């Protein structure tokens, strides 16, 4: 693919993603920054010429407009400080506008992506974190970098036009010399993009490794594999930082090379030839500013190319994650089994490996069914499909109730009162006596008096109390189908027995994914096995 084709492809994707960010007046704000940047360039030129006029007492330009402005400033010298103030005011507004634009893009993109998580219904936890955090932040930076690139491009254009009009012969000589910048610039950009690609891949692997460590802190400690995990983590961070360093080195070289080249050529000319009658002080100052802008434009190109990989990721998010088929998840209250899987296929977004293929399964009503299987066999995914959190790519999942409860290994408890935590998501009204009776039934506190307004969080309660809140919340929501995912793994033996007895008194359907089947009295059992990457679910007889 040619360079033109690559930029056209990138531009098409930018237009597509621009609609996805939902930030109003993005184009107007970018154009406003370009206008402000070029106004600051015009003022910059005037300030340089005025300084030269004040210090030397003359200017080398014969342009009538320039002479008119300089005469005006000489007549009203109090105007000169205001030019300086206006220049830096324009720069401040321009940069602040672009920073705010990047933040607005991040904000809207995060909100949009988190909404997409619930609508697409096929994303893993790691992908959710990656897109909502890393990609949205990088896209915001992309817009800022792209805007800076346009700013410096037009700034360079304004400086070039001014120098060409005022000193065409000298300017053409420097432009011819500037051709030598093209080769190194192309090399620096290419190497920077190469190391950014490496950095991007290493960053993804690093995030996966962090999740692996966080998810397995207990087992890592118990099995004394801390040193192995630390070595693996250090090795991965070293590769990531090394790639980032090289990317920064080539980005820095790309940014400073035009200015360095210009000053080097100027210094050689000044020490080798008598050009005092040809080159003025203001010409040198504006020429240096031109090549500084070219350097910053080069740096902008590098930043745009660096962050373009995230544009590709976001484009892929929409391209590979089509709208769900809402008819694949069906609530049918007359359905005889409480849950029915009919030829279900499912795989996570951005994954080539299917979790389930042609899955047919039924769960009986008002029965307690346990599902066992090795880690990674798809037990939690199966519960997600039943709850409607995930949606099959083929086939259908049918349930006969919308009153579904869930208790997982990590319960949801937020900073708030006991009452607020118990009634989270509940639209019913409960009096205090009913809630206190339920707390007593679950043996939540040993004290005789329980204060429902007591502020609690996931640090002030024990793991057993956290799980009990999740169980009580599900029952308060008039749950007909209760989904459990390692729900008693952090509870003491006495509490497990207590919860088991409470569940036996409720007329509800329980589908329970667990490694500890001895914790429950169950009616049916399914076993998930994995062979050659394919999962099979069989009823245990």
N, C-alpha and C positions, 0 to 999 in steps of 0.2 A: 504494500500500500504506500503510495506517494505521500510526501509531507502535506501537500494540498488536500489529499483525500483524508488524511488523519485529522487535520484541523477542521475539515468540513464535517466529518463524522462526530468530532468532539462538539462542534458548534450546534449540530442537530440535537445532540443529547442535552446540551445546555438549555436549549429552548424548551425541550420536553420537561426537564427537571425544574426549570423556572416556574412552570405552571404548578408544579408539585409543592413549591415552598409557600405559596399563598401570601407573599409579602407584597403589599400594595406599593405601586409606583416605584418598583425597583429600577426600571429604565430611566425614569425621570430623575431619581436620586443619583444614579451613576452619571447621567449627563450633567447634572448640577455640579457634581464633583469635578468633572472634566472642565466645565466652564470656570469654576473657581480656581482650579489649578492653573489654567491658562491666563486668567486675570492676574494671578500671583506672578506668572512668568513675565507678563507685560510690565508689572510694577518692578519686578526684579531687574529687568533691562533698564528701566528708567532710573532706578536707584544706583545701578552700576555707573551709568553715564553721568549722573549727577555727582557722585563721589569723584569721578575722574575730573569733571569740570571744576569742582571745588578745590581739589588737590593740585591740579596742573594749570587750571585757568583756561583750558580750551578743550574742545572735543574734535575728533577727526571726522565727524559725520557732517554731510552737507544736505541731508534729507530735510526738506522744509518743515515737515510735521515734527521731527525730533527737535529741530532748532526752535520751533515755536513753543514746544513744551518746556524746553530748557530755559528759554527766555522768561516764560511764565513763572517757573520755579525760582529763577534768579530775582524776579521782581517781587515775588511773594514767598520768601524763604521759609516762612512758618508752615508752608504746605509740605515741605520735604519730610519732617517727622511723621506727618499723617500718612504719607505714602508708605513708610516703613510699617506703621501700625496696621494700615489696610492690608499690606502684603501678608503679614503674619496672622491677621484675623481671617483672611481668605484660606490660608493654609490650615489653620485650626478648624474652621468650619468644615473644610473638605475632608480632613482626616477623621474628625468626629463623626461626620455623616457616614463615611465608609465603615467605621468601627461599629456604629449603631446598626447599619445595614447588615453586617455580618452577624451581629447578635440577634437581630430580628429574624434572619434566615434560620439561625440555629434554633431559636425558640419555636417558630412555626413548624420547622421540620421535625423537631422532637415531638411536638404535639401531634403532628400528622402521623408520624411513624408509630407512636404508641397506639393511636387509633387503628392504624393498619394491622397492628399485631392482633387485635380482637376481630378484625374483619377478614384477614387472610387465613388465619387459623391453621398454619402449618409451620410455625417458626419455633426453633429450639431456644432455650434460655440464653445460650451463648450468642446466638444470632441477634436476639432481641437487644441484649446489652451492647453488642457491637454496632448495630445500626442506630439505635437511639442515642448512644453516647458518641462513639468515635466518628461515625460517618456524618452525623448531623453537624458536629463541630468542624470537621474537615470541609464540608460543603460551605459552611459560613466563611471559613478562611479562603476558600476558592473564590467566592464572590468578591471578597476584599482584594485578593491578589489580582484577579482579572480586572477589577476596576483600577487598581494602581498601575497595571500594565497599560491600560488605555490612557490614563492620565499622563504617564511619562512618555508614551508614544506621541501624544499631541503636544506635550511640552517640548519634546525634541523637535517636532515639526515647526513650532513657533520660533524657537531659537534659530533653527536652520533657515527659515524664511527671512528672519531679520538679518542674519549674517550674509545671506545670499544677496539681499537687496542693498546692503550697505557696503560690503566688501566681497563682491562676487569672485574676483580672481583668487584671492587668498582662501576663501571658503572652499572653492572647487579643489584647490591643492590639498587642503586638509581632508576633504571628503574622499579624494583619491587615495590618500594615505590611510584613511579610515577603512578602506576595503580590506586591509590586512587584519582588521578586527574580526571579520566574519568567520574565518577559519577557527581561531581559538574559541570564539563564542559558541560555534556549533559543537566543538569538542567538549567544552565545559558543560553545555546543556545536556549533551548525550550522556556523559559520565554521571552527571547529577541525577538524571532520570533513571539510569541503571542502578545506582545505589539507593534511590528512593524506592524502586521496585523491590530490591532486596530488603530494605527496611520495612516496607509494607508487609511482606510475607513473614518476616521475623516478628513483627508486632502482633500479627494474628496468632502465630504459634505461641508467643509469650502470653497473650490473653487466655488461650486455651490452657496453658500450663498453670497460670494463676488460678483459674477455675478448678483445675484438677487438684491443686494443693488445698484450696479452701474447702472443696467438697469432701476431702479425705484427711482432714487434720487429725482426727482421732486415730484412724488406722495407721497413718504415717508415724504418729507418736508411739502407738502401742507396738508396732513392728520394728521400731528403731531404724526407720529408713530416712530420717531427717537429713543426714549427710548426703545421701544419694539425691534426694530432691533438691537440696541446696546447690549441689554441684550442677545438676541439670538446669536449675534456674539461673545460676551464675553464667553458665555457658551460653544460654539463650540470650540473656541480657547483654553479654559481651558482643555477640554477633549483631544484635539490634543496634547497640550504641556505636559499634564500629561502622556499620553502614550509615548511620545518621551523621557521624563525624565526616566521612568521606563526602556525603551529600552536602554538608555544610561547607566543606573545603571548596568543592567545585562551584557551589553557589556563590561563595564569597569571591572566588577568582573571577567568576563571570560578572559579578557586580562591580569590582574595582578595576578590571582590566581596561575598559575604555578610557577612564580618567587617567590611569597610569600611562597608557599609550600616548594620549594627547599631551600630557605634561612632558613625557620623555621626548616626543618629537619637537615640542616647543623648545625644550632646553637645548637640544642638539642644534636647532636652527639659530637660537640666540647666541650660542657660544661659537658657532661656525661662521655666521654671516652677520653683516651689519644691516639689520632690517628695521632700524628704529624709525625710518621714514615710512615704512610699509605697515608695521604692526603697532597698533595703539594699545594702551593699557586696558581700555574697556573691551576691545576686541578679544584680548587674551582672556579676560574675566568671563565674557559671555561664551566664548568657545569652550572654556573649562566647564561652565554650567551646562552647555549642550551635551558634552560627553559624560558628565555626571548623570544627566537625565537618561542618556543612552545606557549607562551602566545600570541604573535603577530599573530601566525597562527590561534589560537583559535578566536582571534578578527576578523581575515580575514574570517573565517567560518561564524561568525555572520553577518558581512557586506555583504557577498555573499548571505546568506539566506535572509537578510533584503531587498536587492535590487532584489532578484529573483522574487519578486511579480511583478516587472515592466517588467521582462523578460516574465512572463506569460501574462501580458497586451499586450506587443508588439506581442507576438506569436498569441494571440487572435485577434489582429488587422488584421493580415494576414489570419488567419484561418476563422474568421467570416466575413471577408470583401473581398469576392472573386472578381475577375476581372469583370468589368461591361459588360453587353451585349450592345455593341455599336449599334446594330440594333434596340434597343428600343427607340432611339431618332432619328427621321428621318426628314430631310429637303427635302420637296417636293414642288418645286416652282409652280407646277400645281394644288396644293391642293386648293379647293374652300374655305372652312373656313380657316382663317389664322392660327388657332390652333385647333388641335383635340386630345382629350384624348380617348384612346381605351382600356377599361378594365384595367386601371392602378392600380397597387398596389405599395405602397411605405411605408417604415418605415426607421427610422434613424438607423445607425450603433449602436450596443450595446443597442438597445431598443427592448423590446418585444411587444410594442404597435404600431400597424400600424397607419399611418396618413390617408391614403386613401386605400379603398378596392373596387376593380371593378368599378373604376371611369370612367364614360363616359361623355364627355363634348366637346362642340364646341364654338368657338368665331368667330364672323362675321368680315369680313375684312372692314377696313376703318370705323369702329364703335368705339365709346367710351363706354366701358363696365366697370361698377364698381362692385366690389365684397366686400360685407360686411359680418361681422361675429364677434363673441366675440374674445377676446384675446386667443391665443392658439388654434384657430380653424383650422389653417393650411393655412392661406392666403399667408404668405410669402413663405411657402413651395411650394404652387401652382405656384407662380411666378418663384421659383427656378427650378421647373420641366419644365416650358415653356422655360426658358432661357438655359436649358441644364446644369445648375449647379448641379442639382440632376438628378438621373436616376432611373426609376421605376424598381422594382424587377420583375415585371410581367406586360405585356401589353406594350403599346407604346404611345409615345408623338410625334405628327407630327406637323411641322410648315412649312409655305410656304415661309419663308425668313430667311436669316442669319443676316440681318441688324436689330439687336435688341438693343434697348436702355433701360437704367434702371436709375431711380431716386428713392433713398430710403430716409428713415427718417434721416440717417446720411450720408451726401454727402461726396464724395471723393475729398478733396482739400489738396494738398501737398505744402510744401515750394517751391515756384517758382514764375515765372511771371504769369500774367493774361493770356498771350498767351499760355504758356506751359500748364496751367491748362485746358484751353479751348480745346486745340488740343491733349490732352492726349489720346493715343491709336488711333489717326486718321492718316490715310495714305494719305489723300488728301492734296493738297496745297491750302492755302487761303491767299489772300492779306489782308493787314491791313485794307483797307477800308471796306471790307466785314465783318471782325470781329468787327470793330468799329460800323458799322451799326446794327449788331446783339446786341451788348451791349446797344446801344441806344434804340433798340426796346424793350429790357427787362428792360429799365430804371435802368441800373445797378448802375450808379453814377449820382449824381445831377450836377456834374461839367460839363462845356461845353467841356473841353478837357480831354480825357482819355488816359493814358499812358499804352500801352499794355505790356511794360517792367517793370511795377510796381511789385515789389516783394510782394506777399501776402501769407497768410497761414490761417489755420482755427481759428486763434486767432485775426487776423487783420481785418477779415470780419465779418459782421453780419450774423446771421443764415439765414436770407432771401437772402443775397448775395451768401452764400454758395449753397443754393438750386438753385438759378438762374444759377450758373455756371454749375451745373449738368444738368439742362434742356437744356442750350445752347450747352453743350458738346454732348448731345444725338442728338440734331437736326443737328449739324455740321457733325455727323457721318452718315448722310443720313439715319436716322432710319426709318424703315417701320413699326416696331412693338415696341411701347413704353410701358414699364412696370413701373408702379408707385406703391410705397409702402409707404403710409402715407407721400407722397412727399410734401405736403403743410402744414404739422403740425406745422412748425416753421416759417411760413411766415405771414406777416401782411395782413389784409383784402384787402388793395389796391393792393398789389402784387399778391394775390391769383386771384383777378379779372383780373389783367393784364395777368397772365399766362393762365388763362382760355380762354381769348380772343385769345391769340396767338395760343393755341392748336386747336381752332376751325377753324383757317385759314389753317392748315396743313392737307394734305391728308395722314393721318397715322392711324394705328390701335392703340388704347390705351386700355390697360387692367390695371385697377386701383383698388388696394386694399386700402380701406380708411374707417375711421369711420365718416368722414365729407363729406357726399355725396352732401351737399349743396354748397360745394366749386366748383363743376363742373357741366357743362351741359353734361349729358350722354344720350346714346341711349338705353342701356340695363343694367339690374342689376341682379346679382346673389347673393343669400344669402347662407352662410355656417352655418349649424346648427350642434350641437354636442349632441347626445343622447346616453347615456351608452357607451361613448368612441368612438362611430361610427360617422363619419362625412358625412353629406348629403349636396349636392349642388343643389339648386333649382333656377330656373329662376323666378324672381319676375315679376308678371303680373299686 
